Amino acid sequence: MGKVGTWVPCAAGMSSYAADFVARVTARNRLPLDYSERSLRVVDFLVDGLRKGGADRERARETLFGLGSYVGEVLVRRAGAVWLEFDADQRAYFGQPVGVRMPDGRVWNPLGKVLNRFAAGTPEESLQTFWLLLHGRARRTRRGDRHARDSAG
């Protein structure tokens, strides 16, 4: 469970799945998938490349799921989200088995967001924009921001 190449519909395996996906796709390429907010621009680029390359959704399913797990993991690491298994109503609504819950209790569907980007290919479906407009992120305190700045330099 949690390995790339297998379907992982449970929340407990999503962080591991994302890490395995990143290791696989960056092994031969120097893709900056570093779980930063900036890296979501790379996800937009990769999804757009799949579309322009003529991949259909079924053929790209595993890659899209991997990119969606990566986007979710960015939310976990950078915004304080946690992976959760959707209940039956959420599964029906989102069309996915898992998503993330933000610190304020809002639920988001990063896997579906990647699929929307693939289907539409429009700037409105950008993963980077999704981050910028994301509600419910954990907020850093002034002291925490200053500490992070001081530690970095």
Z-matrix of the N, CA and C atoms (Angstrom, degrees):
N
C 1 1.455
C 2 1.525 1 109.27
N 3 1.323 2 114.59 1 140.51
C 4 1.440 3 118.26 2 177.47
C 5 1.520 4 113.74 3 92.37
N 6 1.336 5 118.16 4 -5.91
C 7 1.459 6 120.38 5 -179.14
C 8 1.520 7 109.95 6 -88.24
N 9 1.325 8 115.37 7 144.39
C 10 1.452 9 121.18 8 176.00
C 11 1.517 10 107.88 9 -61.79
N 12 1.321 11 115.57 10 140.83
C 13 1.449 12 120.26 11 -179.09
C 14 1.512 13 112.08 12 102.07
N 15 1.310 14 117.11 13 -12.41
C 16 1.455 15 120.89 14 175.57
C 17 1.517 16 107.90 15 -118.33
N 18 1.287 17 115.23 16 148.97
C 19 1.459 18 120.66 17 179.15
C 20 1.520 19 109.06 18 -76.20
N 21 1.307 20 118.20 19 126.24
C 22 1.457 21 122.07 20 -176.75
C 23 1.521 22 109.08 21 -120.62
N 24 1.316 23 117.42 22 88.32
C 25 1.459 24 118.32 23 -177.76
C 26 1.518 25 115.05 24 -88.20
N 27 1.323 26 118.92 25 8.60
C 28 1.460 27 118.82 26 -178.59
C 29 1.522 28 110.74 27 -108.19
N 30 1.307 29 114.76 28 146.45
C 31 1.464 30 121.64 29 -176.54
C 32 1.531 31 111.94 30 -62.24
N 33 1.313 32 117.66 31 -37.05
C 34 1.464 33 121.04 32 -176.25
C 35 1.524 34 113.10 33 -61.82
N 36 1.311 35 117.90 34 -24.93
C 37 1.447 36 120.78 35 -178.13
C 38 1.514 37 115.33 36 -97.11
N 39 1.316 38 118.53 37 -1.20
C 40 1.465 39 120.65 38 -171.41
C 41 1.530 40 113.93 39 -70.58
N 42 1.315 41 118.37 40 -39.37
C 43 1.468 42 119.74 41 178.65
C 44 1.522 43 110.46 42 -63.31
N 45 1.314 44 116.45 43 -42.88
C 46 1.457 45 121.69 44 177.97
C 47 1.530 46 110.78 45 -65.90
N 48 1.315 47 116.73 46 -41.41
C 49 1.463 48 120.97 47 178.13
C 50 1.523 49 110.32 48 -60.21
N 51 1.335 50 116.86 49 -45.98
C 52 1.466 51 121.06 50 179.26
C 53 1.530 52 110.54 51 -60.80
N 54 1.325 53 117.45 52 -44.57
C 55 1.467 54 121.17 53 -179.72
C 56 1.524 55 110.84 54 -63.04
N 57 1.324 56 117.69 55 -42.70
C 58 1.461 57 121.24 56 178.17
C 59 1.529 58 110.84 57 -64.21
N 60 1.319 59 116.59 58 -41.37
C 61 1.461 60 120.85 59 178.08
C 62 1.529 61 110.65 60 -61.30
N 63 1.321 62 116.62 61 -48.09
C 64 1.464 63 120.77 62 -179.66
C 65 1.535 64 110.04 63 -60.72
N 66 1.321 65 117.61 64 -43.59
C 67 1.464 66 120.56 65 179.27
C 68 1.525 67 110.82 66 -60.42
N 69 1.300 68 116.96 67 -40.73
C 70 1.465 69 120.98 68 -178.58
C 71 1.524 70 111.48 69 -68.71
N 72 1.334 71 117.85 70 -47.92
C 73 1.467 72 119.33 71 -174.83
C 74 1.525 73 112.91 72 -77.44
N 75 1.308 74 117.90 73 -19.29
C 76 1.466 75 119.57 74 178.71
C 77 1.522 76 111.99 75 -97.46
N 78 1.323 77 118.77 76 -5.05
C 79 1.469 78 121.37 77 -178.69
C 80 1.523 79 111.57 78 -61.46
N 81 1.318 80 117.71 79 -39.51
C 82 1.468 81 121.35 80 -178.20
C 83 1.520 82 112.86 81 -106.97
N 84 1.305 83 116.88 82 -12.87
C 85 1.464 84 121.62 83 -177.43
C 86 1.517 85 109.27 84 -120.72
N 87 1.284 86 116.12 85 151.31
C 88 1.467 87 119.71 86 178.29
C 89 1.516 88 108.96 87 -96.40
N 90 1.302 89 116.25 88 58.35
C 91 1.460 90 121.05 89 179.14
C 92 1.527 91 109.42 90 -80.75
N 93 1.304 92 117.18 91 131.11
C 94 1.474 93 120.02 92 -179.67
C 95 1.531 94 112.64 93 -80.85
N 96 1.321 95 115.92 94 62.94
C 97 1.462 96 120.27 95 176.27
C 98 1.528 97 107.59 96 -92.70
N 99 1.334 98 114.64 97 84.09
C 100 1.462 99 121.72 98 -173.73
C 101 1.533 100 112.72 99 -111.47
N 102 1.314 101 116.93 100 16.22
C 103 1.475 102 123.56 101 179.75
C 104 1.527 103 112.49 102 66.08
N 105 1.308 104 117.03 103 18.82
C 106 1.460 105 119.58 104 175.35
C 107 1.518 106 109.80 105 -88.90
N 108 1.321 107 114.94 106 162.32
C 109 1.460 108 119.95 107 176.51
C 110 1.530 109 109.85 108 -61.07
N 111 1.320 110 116.54 109 -37.73
C 112 1.473 111 121.36 110 -179.79
C 113 1.522 112 112.05 111 -61.64
N 114 1.313 113 116.94 112 -30.64
C 115 1.463 114 120.00 113 -177.31
C 116 1.530 115 112.42 114 -68.18
N 117 1.316 116 117.61 115 -14.16
C 118 1.460 117 119.19 116 177.88
C 119 1.526 118 111.15 117 -66.32
N 120 1.314 119 116.31 118 -24.01
C 121 1.466 120 120.37 119 173.39
C 122 1.529 121 110.40 120 -64.57
N 123 1.320 122 116.61 121 -35.66
C 124 1.457 123 121.56 122 176.55
C 125 1.528 124 109.82 123 -65.58
N 126 1.326 125 116.83 124 -39.80
C 127 1.463 126 120.34 125 177.81
C 128 1.527 127 109.54 126 -61.17
N 129 1.332 128 117.33 127 -44.56
C 130 1.474 129 119.68 128 175.58
C 131 1.531 130 110.24 129 -54.50
N 132 1.320 131 116.26 130 -47.05
C 133 1.461 132 122.24 131 -178.94
C 134 1.534 133 111.04 132 -60.64
N 135 1.332 134 117.24 133 -44.30
C 136 1.466 135 121.27 134 -179.00
C 137 1.521 136 111.60 135 -65.74
N 138 1.323 137 116.60 136 -43.42
C 139 1.471 138 120.24 137 179.17
C 140 1.524 139 109.73 138 -63.91
N 141 1.323 140 116.44 139 -43.62
C 142 1.460 141 120.01 140 178.51
C 143 1.530 142 110.47 141 -62.01
N 144 1.319 143 117.39 142 -37.39
C 145 1.461 144 121.13 143 177.77
C 146 1.516 145 112.43 144 -63.62
N 147 1.324 146 116.56 145 -38.89
C 148 1.468 147 119.99 146 175.90
C 149 1.530 148 110.37 147 -61.28
N 150 1.318 149 115.52 148 -45.11
C 151 1.477 150 119.99 149 179.64
C 152 1.521 151 110.75 150 -61.81
N 153 1.318 152 116.26 151 -50.22
C 154 1.472 153 120.77 152 -177.22
C 155 1.519 154 111.30 153 -66.35
N 156 1.320 155 116.87 154 -27.73
C 157 1.455 156 121.34 155 178.05
C 158 1.520 157 113.51 156 -77.12
N 159 1.321 158 116.35 157 -4.23
C 160 1.458 159 120.73 158 176.13
C 161 1.515 160 115.72 159 87.11
N 162 1.311 161 117.46 160 9.79
C 163 1.472 162 119.39 161 179.14
C 164 1.519 163 109.99 162 -66.86
N 165 1.326 164 115.85 163 136.82
C 166 1.462 165 118.20 164 172.19
C 167 1.526 166 108.08 165 -89.67
N 168 1.315 167 115.28 166 165.44
C 169 1.464 168 120.18 167 -173.22
C 170 1.522 169 112.35 168 -58.75
N 171 1.314 170 116.88 169 -39.89
C 172 1.462 171 119.31 170 -178.36
C 173 1.531 172 111.18 171 -67.79
N 174 1.305 173 116.89 172 -41.97
C 175 1.459 174 120.51 173 179.81
C 176 1.527 175 111.41 174 -66.77
N 177 1.318 176 116.11 175 -30.80
C 178 1.465 177 121.27 176 -178.89
C 179 1.527 178 112.71 177 -95.21
N 180 1.299 179 117.63 178 4.31
C 181 1.473 180 122.45 179 -172.91
C 182 1.526 181 113.55 180 -51.25
N 183 1.316 182 117.13 181 -49.69
C 184 1.473 183 120.11 182 -176.54
C 185 1.528 184 111.04 183 -65.89
N 186 1.326 185 116.45 184 -42.11
C 187 1.469 186 119.90 185 179.06
C 188 1.517 187 110.93 186 -65.39
N 189 1.325 188 116.80 187 -42.72
C 190 1.466 189 120.27 188 178.99
C 191 1.525 190 110.98 189 -63.92
N 192 1.327 191 116.60 190 -39.90
C 193 1.466 192 119.93 191 177.23
C 194 1.532 193 109.50 192 -63.71
N 195 1.326 194 117.03 193 -41.78
C 196 1.463 195 120.50 194 177.86
C 197 1.516 196 111.94 195 -62.23
N 198 1.332 197 116.49 196 -43.61
C 199 1.465 198 119.52 197 177.77
C 200 1.522 199 111.11 198 -65.65
N 201 1.318 200 117.55 199 -38.51
C 202 1.468 201 120.50 200 176.64
C 203 1.515 202 111.98 201 -64.71
N 204 1.336 203 116.41 202 -38.69
C 205 1.469 204 119.06 203 177.38
C 206 1.528 205 109.95 204 -66.53
N 207 1.318 206 116.78 205 -36.39
C 208 1.465 207 121.00 206 176.88
C 209 1.529 208 110.45 207 -63.35
N 210 1.335 209 117.46 208 -47.04
C 211 1.470 210 120.98 209 178.77
C 212 1.529 211 109.82 210 -59.16
N 213 1.322 212 116.76 211 -43.96
C 214 1.462 213 120.02 212 177.35
C 215 1.509 214 112.03 213 -61.14
N 216 1.314 215 116.37 214 -39.38
C 217 1.466 216 120.02 215 -179.80
C 218 1.525 217 111.43 216 -69.15
N 219 1.332 218 117.60 217 -32.21
C 220 1.465 219 120.04 218 173.17
C 221 1.529 220 108.78 219 -61.05
N 222 1.325 221 117.17 220 -42.11
C 223 1.464 222 120.68 221 178.24
C 224 1.526 223 111.28 222 -64.23
N 225 1.323 224 116.48 223 -37.71
C 226 1.466 225 120.46 224 178.02
C 227 1.529 226 110.24 225 -65.08
N 228 1.319 227 116.35 226 -48.66
C 229 1.468 228 120.30 227 -174.33
C 230 1.528 229 113.77 228 -76.94
N 231 1.323 230 117.27 229 -32.25
C 232 1.465 231 120.19 230 -172.43
C 233 1.519 232 115.28 231 -107.95
N 234 1.324 233 116.67 232 -17.50
C 235 1.464 234 118.60 233 -175.29
C 236 1.521 235 113.11 234 -123.16
N 237 1.328 236 117.74 235 2.16
C 238 1.451 237 120.50 236 177.79
C 239 1.514 238 114.94 237 80.91
N 240 1.335 239 118.02 238 15.99
C 241 1.467 240 121.21 239 179.78
C 242 1.528 241 110.46 240 -75.46
N 243 1.315 242 115.66 241 166.09
C 244 1.460 243 122.61 242 172.22
C 245 1.529 244 107.52 243 -132.63
N 246 1.324 245 115.55 244 144.41
C 247 1.460 246 120.12 245 175.81
C 248 1.521 247 109.39 246 -69.61
N 249 1.308 248 117.44 247 143.09
C 250 1.449 249 121.39 248 175.11
C 251 1.507 250 110.13 249 -143.55
N 252 1.306 251 114.83 250 153.86
C 253 1.460 252 120.55 251 174.15
C 254 1.521 253 107.25 252 -87.06
N 255 1.323 254 115.14 253 131.20
C 256 1.454 255 119.20 254 178.45
C 257 1.517 256 110.04 255 -71.59
N 258 1.329 257 115.30 256 143.98
C 259 1.456 258 119.34 257 172.11
C 260 1.529 259 107.98 258 -76.25
N 261 1.323 260 117.67 259 178.21
C 262 1.469 261 121.68 260 -174.84
C 263 1.528 262 112.15 261 -59.14
N 264 1.327 263 117.65 262 -42.33
C 265 1.464 264 120.28 263 179.49
C 266 1.529 265 111.33 264 -65.60
N 267 1.324 266 116.74 265 -42.35
C 268 1.465 267 120.67 266 178.95
C 269 1.531 268 111.05 267 -66.17
N 270 1.326 269 116.34 268 -39.02
C 271 1.469 270 119.66 269 176.74
C 272 1.521 271 110.70 270 -61.10
N 273 1.312 272 115.85 271 -42.94
C 274 1.466 273 119.94 272 179.44
C 275 1.532 274 110.05 273 -65.08
N 276 1.305 275 117.23 274 -42.01
C 277 1.462 276 121.49 275 -177.92
C 278 1.531 277 112.17 276 -69.98
N 279 1.335 278 116.37 277 -49.33
C 280 1.454 279 121.47 278 -174.92
C 281 1.535 280 113.27 279 -86.41
N 282 1.319 281 117.30 280 -23.63
C 283 1.458 282 120.06 281 -177.48
C 284 1.512 283 113.51 282 73.22
N 285 1.317 284 117.06 283 20.43
C 286 1.465 285 122.89 284 -178.88
C 287 1.524 286 109.56 285 -136.26
N 288 1.335 287 117.19 286 155.08
C 289 1.461 288 119.83 287 -179.73
C 290 1.526 289 114.05 288 -81.95
N 291 1.340 290 117.05 289 -24.55
C 292 1.462 291 121.01 290 -175.12
C 293 1.511 292 110.60 291 -137.16
N 294 1.322 293 114.84 292 161.95
C 295 1.456 294 122.46 293 175.52
C 296 1.510 295 108.20 294 -158.41
N 297 1.321 296 115.56 295 -160.75
C 298 1.462 297 119.65 296 178.67
C 299 1.522 298 110.10 297 -128.66
N 300 1.323 299 114.31 298 149.45
C 301 1.463 300 121.74 299 174.08
C 302 1.519 301 107.37 300 -111.27
N 303 1.339 302 114.00 301 128.37
C 304 1.455 303 120.61 302 -179.02
C 305 1.528 304 109.62 303 -82.90
N 306 1.327 305 117.61 304 164.93
C 307 1.464 306 120.42 305 -179.81
C 308 1.533 307 113.81 306 -56.44
N 309 1.329 308 117.86 307 -28.51
C 310 1.461 309 119.79 308 179.03
C 311 1.529 310 112.93 309 -85.97
N 312 1.339 311 117.67 310 3.29
C 313 1.454 312 122.28 311 177.27
C 314 1.522 313 114.77 312 95.74
N 315 1.326 314 118.14 313 -9.25
C 316 1.466 315 120.36 314 178.46
C 317 1.530 316 109.56 315 -67.54
N 318 1.323 317 114.83 316 147.07
C 319 1.458 318 121.58 317 179.44
C 320 1.521 319 108.52 318 -110.42
N 321 1.342 320 115.74 319 134.18
C 322 1.458 321 121.85 320 179.53
C 323 1.520 322 110.06 321 -126.42
N 324 1.327 323 115.24 322 156.89
C 325 1.447 324 123.06 323 -174.94
C 326 1.537 325 110.96 324 -119.94
N 327 1.327 326 118.51 325 79.01
C 328 1.469 327 119.75 326 -177.32
C 329 1.528 328 113.24 327 -64.61
N 330 1.331 329 118.13 328 -32.01
C 331 1.468 330 120.13 329 178.61
C 332 1.526 331 109.90 330 -64.18
N 333 1.315 332 116.35 331 -44.83
C 334 1.456 333 120.82 332 178.08
C 335 1.511 334 112.43 333 -67.35
N 336 1.321 335 117.02 334 -33.36
C 337 1.464 336 120.69 335 179.68
C 338 1.535 337 109.91 336 -64.00
N 339 1.321 338 117.77 337 -39.72
C 340 1.465 339 121.49 338 177.01
C 341 1.529 340 109.93 339 -65.52
N 342 1.326 341 116.97 340 -41.75
C 343 1.466 342 119.97 341 177.58
C 344 1.529 343 111.18 342 -62.59
N 345 1.331 344 116.43 343 -38.94
C 346 1.469 345 119.77 344 177.33
C 347 1.517 346 110.93 345 -63.08
N 348 1.324 347 117.19 346 -41.71
C 349 1.460 348 120.67 347 177.77
C 350 1.528 349 110.09 348 -61.31
N 351 1.320 350 116.35 349 -42.46
C 352 1.460 351 120.65 350 179.33
C 353 1.526 352 111.08 351 -63.94
N 354 1.316 353 116.75 352 -44.41
C 355 1.468 354 120.83 353 -177.70
C 356 1.524 355 112.11 354 -68.58
N 357 1.327 356 116.81 355 -43.24
C 358 1.462 357 120.49 356 -173.85
C 359 1.515 358 112.97 357 -93.45
N 360 1.317 359 116.71 358 -41.73
C 361 1.450 360 121.09 359 -178.46
C 362 1.518 361 114.20 360 63.73
N 363 1.311 362 116.42 361 24.52
C 364 1.463 363 120.09 362 -176.81
C 365 1.524 364 110.86 363 -104.11
N 366 1.322 365 116.70 364 157.86
C 367 1.465 366 119.89 365 177.78
C 368 1.529 367 112.79 366 -58.99
N 369 1.314 368 117.30 367 -28.09
C 370 1.478 369 120.44 368 179.58
C 371 1.524 370 111.54 369 -64.61
N 372 1.318 371 117.49 370 -22.23
C 373 1.468 372 121.50 371 -179.32
C 374 1.531 373 112.42 372 -100.45
N 375 1.311 374 117.41 373 15.90
C 376 1.457 375 122.20 374 -178.73
C 377 1.525 376 111.40 375 -63.11
N 378 1.323 377 115.96 376 136.39
C 379 1.462 378 120.80 377 176.34
C 380 1.512 379 110.98 378 -72.33
N 381 1.327 380 117.01 379 -33.69
C 382 1.465 381 119.74 380 176.73
C 383 1.530 382 109.92 381 -65.38
N 384 1.326 383 117.02 382 -42.66
C 385 1.467 384 120.44 383 177.29
C 386 1.524 385 110.57 384 -65.23
N 387 1.322 386 116.39 385 -38.76
C 388 1.465 387 121.25 386 176.04
C 389 1.532 388 109.53 387 -53.14
N 390 1.329 389 116.89 388 -46.49
C 391 1.466 390 120.63 389 178.60
C 392 1.525 391 111.20 390 -61.39
N 393 1.321 392 115.64 391 -47.11
C 394 1.462 393 120.17 392 -175.92
C 395 1.523 394 112.70 393 -62.87
N 396 1.321 395 116.85 394 -30.73
C 397 1.462 396 121.39 395 -178.68
C 398 1.523 397 112.90 396 -99.90
N 399 1.306 398 117.11 397 3.25
C 400 1.459 399 122.93 398 -174.15
C 401 1.524 400 112.22 399 -64.27
N 402 1.303 401 115.07 400 126.67
C 403 1.463 402 121.23 401 175.45
C 404 1.518 403 109.54 402 -93.99
N 405 1.316 404 115.74 403 149.23
C 406 1.452 405 121.05 404 171.85
C 407 1.500 406 115.85 405 92.88
N 408 1.330 407 117.41 406 8.93
C 409 1.463 408 119.57 407 178.80
C 410 1.522 409 109.88 408 -68.83
N 411 1.330 410 114.30 409 152.41
C 412 1.458 411 119.34 410 172.35
C 413 1.525 412 107.09 411 -68.38
N 414 1.273 413 116.69 412 136.94
C 415 1.466 414 120.50 413 179.62
C 416 1.521 415 108.88 414 -99.21
N 417 1.315 416 114.62 415 138.48
C 418 1.466 417 119.28 416 174.81
C 419 1.515 418 108.64 417 -81.52
N 420 1.304 419 114.47 418 147.61
C 421 1.461 420 118.46 419 175.05
C 422 1.512 421 108.41 420 -82.12
N 423 1.305 422 116.52 421 161.58
C 424 1.473 423 120.90 422 176.52
C 425 1.526 424 109.92 423 -55.01
N 426 1.310 425 115.18 424 -44.56
C 427 1.457 426 119.79 425 -179.32
C 428 1.528 427 110.53 426 -61.86
N 429 1.345 428 117.13 427 -42.11
C 430 1.463 429 121.41 428 178.93
C 431 1.509 430 112.05 429 -64.66
N 432 1.336 431 117.38 430 -39.10
C 433 1.467 432 120.87 431 177.68
C 434 1.517 433 110.27 432 -64.54
N 435 1.333 434 116.26 433 -44.93
C 436 1.458 435 120.51 434 -178.75
C 437 1.523 436 109.49 435 -64.17
N 438 1.336 437 117.35 436 -42.15
C 439 1.453 438 121.47 437 179.40
C 440 1.527 439 110.10 438 -61.40
N 441 1.325 440 117.32 439 -43.84
C 442 1.467 441 120.75 440 179.73
C 443 1.528 442 110.06 441 -63.27
N 444 1.323 443 117.60 442 -41.63
C 445 1.465 444 121.10 443 178.48
C 446 1.526 445 111.01 444 -64.23
N 447 1.341 446 115.94 445 -44.58
C 448 1.463 447 120.49 446 -177.51
C 449 1.527 448 110.26 447 -65.76
N 450 1.316 449 117.66 448 -36.99
C 451 1.458 450 121.43 449 -179.28
C 452 1.508 451 111.73 450 -70.08
N 453 1.345 452 116.23 451 -30.53
C 454 1.458 453 119.99 452 -176.15
C 455 1.515 454 111.94 453 -77.56
N 456 1.313 455 119.19 454 -22.06
C 457 1.450 456 118.42 455 -171.43
C 458 1.443 457 114.43 456 -121.26
